[in-house]
Amino acid sequence: MTGGDKLPVLAFRAPHIAKARPCAANPRQLARAAEALRQATGTAPEPRPAPAPGPIPAAPEDSFSPVGIPRRRPGPAAAPPEIRRGGATGGTASDDGGPVARRILSLHLPRFAVERWCREALRRDEAPPDDLPFALALEGAQGPVIHAVNPAAQALGIAPGARLVDMRAICPELRVAFADPRGDRAALDRLMLWARRWCPWTAIDGTDALVMDVTGSDHLWGGEAAMLEEIAARLAGLGLTCRAAIAPTRGAAWALARFAPGLCAAEELAARTDPLPVAALRLDPATIRTLDRLGLSTIGALRAVPRLSLARRFRAGLPEADPLLRLDQLSGRTPEPVDSPDDPPRFAIQARLAEPVLDPLPHLPELARALCAALAAEGFGARRLALALYRTDGEVAQAQAATSRPSRDPDHLLRLFDGRLDRLDPGFGFDLITLAALVAEVLPDRQRRLDHAAEDADDLARLIDRLSARFGPQTLTRPLPAPSHIPERQVLWRPALHAVCRPFAPRLHRPLRLFEPPEEVQVLYAVPEGPPAQFLWRRQRLRVARFAGPERIAPEWWRDRPGTRLRDYFRIEDQTGRRFWLYREGLLGDGRGAEPRWFLHGAFA
Amino acid sequence: MQRDPVTWSPPASCPAPDTTPRKAPALRQPSLSEIFPETAADAAAPAFALAHLSACSGPVLWIQDRLSARETGRPFPPGMGGCELLHLQVSRAIDVLWAMEQGLGCPALGAVIGEVWGSAPAVDFTATKRLALRAEAHGVPAWLIRRAAPPELSAARERWRLSSLPARPEPDDARAPGTPLWSAELFRTRFRAPGRWVAGHDPATGDLAFDHAIGMEAAEAARATA
């Protein structure tokens, strides 16, 4: 997760940073982000350590943190020089890959559970009127407990966490339904995906909030204020109440979303957060109570306490019980990146439609062309594509396709979605379409042949893509030789999308077809060790005219169960000339079971 | 449908003074051929199709519908003589046709072999005509193996009826079956005269050879030329 990775992918990036970059979190780059945050927030101005080669030098005195938070501070040798000179430039992404002041949006949905329940009840036409008190309850240890309430019930003093019988005593006409936390969670998951329409980096924050990294995305919506308005309007359309705040850090955004929604610039961070109560620090109730008893009721009061005293008093392991850590996260001294479930794709194209459409197909060619142009500009090809269709009612329909080798041919990529979009449920229509290359690989430009002949390997790769996209990657397979001598284990069928062809060494006396699993046959034989004279297979009686064998194939003792019996294979030909591969499992009296059984395993040419 | 054993006698006792093994009569261009195996469960038909592709230039796309794979098994590469394979298993006959059509548009393939079980309404004259034209346009041979199906109207350029014959004797073991032989009847063809042969790999060179044509009955000849 580099700083550059989190940029909105809608804008194409400068070509000189188009290197294969690691996806895992790099402590050095995290430290750079922290550095940027620190510079952006203007807090804790530190003397720059003198350049000294070697291991990480001792941190300056004022940054000493005995709480056990790993300090991510780069040594002077570790930080590239161009990072140093780059400062935060007023909260916008700087093009040269320098540090960026983050803008985090916290979206609090205070009545998510109730509103979701009401919306579903509205579909069944049994929603309660807004002015009647209504609550969702959960089964608690001593009977039902209130889980969420609507505004009317809140006005009557019914609060989540209270027992239902007590609340019934306060308000006898309270209407109650049972809550569905798992369903709420799933709905929030879907909403989180849907929120990617505003920015590529979203995550769930607790049970009733989303957090988004909107750095560099706001200009697409005409600024942060307009973006907040758009978000509120969209969510109101879904019937959801929301409170949102944008701040330079995740902690500040969380606090402001709950206690003072709105925008917060980097320089007014301290001024805006100081009057908030300590409950805005994401602490657990016990710690809040302790702080209250100490007389530290606001964040400003807490900030005035010396760090060392706070660290000494609250030396707990959990972040919820550590006001100093929370304070550092709020001010940006400790980095806290938004942990999105999956990385935003590097190449993505959006089409925002004026009106919802039911059929997205006419818009796809334009998107595919734009995506391929973006890929070509950086010398990449797509290996995996995702088409996300954002519905107006808060759901996302998705379709994915993969390619066996990187490609940036719009026609080919488009054909992979042929017939795949029919099953997507449009609901009331799609109003936003995103086509993203989830996995992209370097694809250098190549000289086409002068006679314009198509290249065989490319053709084959396209065929594999199309067949895999249509029938599923597991149905189109390639055989790979496996190190085994048991016939059914000699061949591994691997999806052709990922497998590279490896040749098989032809073996003598092996059948052309193999039955999976082997089919049991009833056998008449002259001697138990010998070949069958006649056998019954699929209700046909076949007389053995000629045979060859036995060829003994012993079980693989290093893989098989201890009681596995050996196999004696016979090639037989029946009276009409059909040739089969039969085997007897075990020997009579080998101590591994009863009478040996016979199986038909393959058919010869 | 079992072959009548009276119409054919073992090759060892067959007087064949002047029938030296001929090379397989090659098609003028790669096109669509159909095989109707008389016995469904054995592997004569895929072997016969593979024998035509001995100079296999690219991977073979092998498409089976669900019932074919269940009744006749999957291809087993160690027994197939080192030809590169791409296997696709689909559920319906119409998917077999769609995949064959896609495969025939790709000249990198050495051949496309499809297997359809039973008489499927989707495999009609139009569908086979599309396959034949596409195969000819791109120069990819196509083989359609149709088991348990009557030979209905089709645009395949060559239509074979195939059944197994007792194999050549193994030189070292009199009781063992040797290299396989098939009775191949070309009952409908565009480029040459229909006929009926004993087909098999030439033991010396390993090529597909058609031995002594078996005389066709008058009814069969009338049907073939109709």
Interface residues (C-beta under 8 A of the other chain):
Chain A: A454 D456 A457 D459 L460 R462 L463 I464 R466 L467 R470 F471 T475 L476 T477 R478 P479 P481 P487 Q490 V491 W493 A496 C501 P503 F504 A505 P506 R507 R510 P511 L512 R513 L514 F515 E516 R538 A545 R546 F547 A548 R571 I572 E573 T576 G577 R578 R579 F580 G602 A603 F604 A605
Chain B: Q2 R3 P5 T39 A41 D42 A43 A44 P46 A47 F48 L50 G58 P59 L61 T72 G73 R74 P75 F76 P77 P78 G79 M80 G81 G82 E84 L85 L86 H87 L88 Q89 V90 D95 W98 A99 Q102 G103 G105 C106 P107 A108 L109 S163 S164 L165 P166 A167 E170 D173 R175 A176 P177 P180 L181
